[in-house]
Amino acid sequence: MNFIELLNDQQKRELEQQWEVLSYGVSSIIPEQEFKQKIAKSIKNQQPLKVKLGLDPTAPDVHLGHTVVLNKLKQFQNFGHTIQLIIGDFTGKIGDPTGKTATRTALTDEEVKHNARTYFEQFGKVMDMEKVELHYNSKWLSQVDFSEVLKLASTVTVARMLERNDFHNRYEANKPIYLHEFFYPVMQGYDSYALSSDVELGGTDQEFNVLFGRQIQEHYGQEKQVVLLMPLIEGLDGVEKMSKSKNNYIGVEESPRDIFGKTMSIPDEQILKYFQLVSPLTIDEVNEVKQQMEKGALHPRDAKMMLASALVAMLHGKKAAEESKADFENVFQKNQIPEDMPEVVWDGNQTVAIVDLVKELGLLPSKSEARRMIKNGGIRVNQEKVPDPATILEVKDGLVLQVGKRKFIRLRLSSS
Amino acid sequence: MNFIELLNDQQKRELEQQWEVLSYGVSSIIPEQEFKQKIAKSIKNQQPLKVKLGLDPTAPDVHLGHTVVLNKLKQFQNFGHTIQLIIGDFTGKIGDPTGKTATRTALTDEEVKHNARTYFEQFGKVMDMEKVELHYNSKWLSQVDFSEVLKLASTVTVARMLERNDFHNRYEANKPIYLHEFFYPVMQGYDSYALSSDVELGGTDQEFNVLFGRQIQEHYGQEKQVVLLMPLIEGLDGVEKMSKSKNNYIGVEESPRDIFGKTMSIPDEQILKYFQLVSPLTIDEVNEVKQQMEKGALHPRDAKMMLASALVAMLHGKKAAEESKADFENVFQKNQIPEDMPEVVWDGNQTVAIVDLVKELGLLPSKSEARRMIKNGGIRVNQEKVPDPATILEVKDGLVLQVGKRKFIRLRLSSS
């Protein structure tokens, strides 16, 4: 049935509006026409779409990379659609049965619940969690029996599984793939069936898994979900995908100062992508930034300041955004020291080589690193550049040590 | 623990005796030493071994190819060990979920039970079925849940599965392998665990599947079974493995005359293998035959007569063996016609070309086949060779038509 044709003029405008926002910034919509029909059907029947996002129950350390998807969910929310968050606790409770990694032991119910809560709190910084449905997939997957597993398995060929990038590469490299790993996409697909999802979101690296849901739903004679693949955002280095393991991320729970400072360090080419995908700005606002930058009316540095303020405001509120902006201007633009900084009691020798001091305080990992930094003018004592790596300091109470752009420490002498 | 060392002298002789019989004619024992230990342990503890054979619940048409394994089971039985027959009804009840073959639909409980009974009756011709344990694997496999399936799947790699001959060949030829097919060996292995089997029998073509039981048992911390691979016997052509699909088999339910005649048609090189693997003769008796043949004291034709008599006696009793032997001598050695043969009422034209008659009666598939056979002197009417493919017959009541060595038909004219 063609639902678009069934809409009246007002409904058609509503469809156009939803389509514009929901398709914005998406890497691919599979398939586009089905998505448009689903929105039209939802408008016609006044029935919200069920929009699914699956989550790994381990290590929920949310960063701006996740915000790409969360912002999209929020847009769905704004149109009244239903968000289905699924905690993949079924495999989490099993653990990694191969025992390959010592760390991936089975999670207890308490751990799973704790992690789910942590997701909730962190997601709550970006979207409205009150209207979100939370599901644990052990509820239905633990009920699936062997004959059902066989039927599911019969819907897919081994060759198709081995087409998946990481499986393919491991197979070619003679690295073991354990048979149960083939079931991760199957389980993820079964989740879509269990919740009759209309839409599933995922990063472009999740294409294989999220598409699998369509196959499983079809197997059960259910209307197939549509898949929205979101772009992966590069980390602070501007090259690698933002991730915890690359340590190139901005965590949603970091301090306003860190979020502001880290945002200021992204390469200029990433500015617009961050605006589009992780900032809370509307499409019109982002387009305005884009035009201003193209005209040269908005300097990249100022655009980044706007972006950094918007991100801090999103994660910590307006006041924190203003403060961290003022702070940043103080420190980096006027080269002043920040108003407050960590204080450390120094109980070592009062006469000490600068490189020893920096190393001892853990500000840099090695003395050779400290020497290099000094040669580049990167270390200051009481705002003055240290000119020579061989410098010997007399440590006085209140001395301010600055390493790089953003590390400040005030030294206190021990009272003894 | 080394059980062999724990045996007294009498028990050691018992061990030697069992070993000699049970290892006789086996293609490979994996691993040999474990098997010897299992027998020793069984003697020491007066605990019979559990000897497993898995059976496909579909199409139980038992032929002499199966007898290779059945004779071995019978030898185990003779030493007091326990036979576990497993009907693989779990997958049978699921059917082939891919729907690749229209015929392999799910079997009902009644069909499974019927097929099991048929196995029982046919196996009963070779071994004592009273002492046999019969199991249906749906009993335990239907209880296995998804998380257990994942744990089982984690014990094997995809690469290992693809090493299996038929999977490997299909993968290389880009023919689809459905994921559930990987679970057939897993399920077969689980059966061994469920029944704590000590020994599993299978044809050499079953090596991958039967060895899998060892892996599953180890996963559950159970003592691993030993695997006895039995040679595959060639069919009447002496080349291909005996099988229903090649139509080169001797079925255990065939008539004494057919069994006798078919046995007489095997190539001479197969005689000893048949004696060793499918006849009920003892090792000593078989060795005697072998020696006599090597000396030239026993002509291959006479050896085959012995073999054929032994097989008919095994399947139909002594009397039937004597009758079919006498019958065979009548027909083939003195070129007489058998005492009784099928009668067919001929209501076609009384004047008919011989090739039409043979085709109409379904004795040969085509007229060109009939012409070829006549040229080779293979068709007789009332014991006289038909010399010319163009021969026209006058059909008379009681006419005896012989096609090849063993097809006889007596024609009756319809009384109308």
Chai-1 contact restraints between the chains, C-beta under 6 A:
chainA,res_idxA,chainB,res_idxB,connection_type,confidence,min_distance_angstrom,max_distance_angstrom,comment,restraint_id
A,I94,B,S147,contact,1.0,0.0,6.0,A-B,restraint_1
A,I94,B,L150,contact,1.0,0.0,6.0,A-B,restraint_2
A,P97,B,K151,contact,1.0,0.0,6.0,A-B,restraint_3
A,P97,B,S154,contact,1.0,0.0,6.0,A-B,restraint_4
A,T98,B,S154,contact,1.0,0.0,6.0,A-B,restraint_5
A,L141,B,F146,contact,1.0,0.0,6.0,A-B,restraint_6
A,V144,B,F146,contact,1.0,0.0,6.0,A-B,restraint_7
A,D145,B,D145,contact,1.0,0.0,6.0,A-B,restraint_8
A,F146,B,L141,contact,1.0,0.0,6.0,A-B,restraint_9
A,F146,B,V144,contact,1.0,0.0,6.0,A-B,restraint_10
A,F146,B,V149,contact,1.0,0.0,6.0,A-B,restraint_11
A,S147,B,I94,contact,1.0,0.0,6.0,A-B,restraint_12
A,V149,B,F146,contact,1.0,0.0,6.0,A-B,restraint_13
A,V149,B,V149,contact,1.0,0.0,6.0,A-B,restraint_14
A,L150,B,I94,contact,1.0,0.0,6.0,A-B,restraint_15
A,L150,B,H180,contact,1.0,0.0,6.0,A-B,restraint_16
A,K151,B,P97,contact,1.0,0.0,6.0,A-B,restraint_17
A,A153,B,L179,contact,1.0,0.0,6.0,A-B,restraint_18
A,A153,B,H180,contact,1.0,0.0,6.0,A-B,restraint_19
A,S154,B,P97,contact,1.0,0.0,6.0,A-B,restraint_20
A,S154,B,T98,contact,1.0,0.0,6.0,A-B,restraint_21
A,S154,B,Y178,contact,1.0,0.0,6.0,A-B,restraint_22
A,S154,B,H180,contact,1.0,0.0,6.0,A-B,restraint_23
A,V156,B,L179,contact,1.0,0.0,6.0,A-B,restraint_24
A,T157,B,P176,contact,1.0,0.0,6.0,A-B,restraint_25
A,T157,B,Y178,contact,1.0,0.0,6.0,A-B,restraint_26
A,V158,B,I177,contact,1.0,0.0,6.0,A-B,restraint_27
A,P176,B,T157,contact,1.0,0.0,6.0,A-B,restraint_28
A,I177,B,V158,contact,1.0,0.0,6.0,A-B,restraint_29
A,Y178,B,S154,contact,1.0,0.0,6.0,A-B,restraint_30
A,Y178,B,T157,contact,1.0,0.0,6.0,A-B,restraint_31
A,L179,B,A153,contact,1.0,0.0,6.0,A-B,restraint_32
A,L179,B,V156,contact,1.0,0.0,6.0,A-B,restraint_33
A,H180,B,L150,contact,1.0,0.0,6.0,A-B,restraint_34
A,H180,B,A153,contact,1.0,0.0,6.0,A-B,restraint_35
A,H180,B,S154,contact,1.0,0.0,6.0,A-B,restraint_36
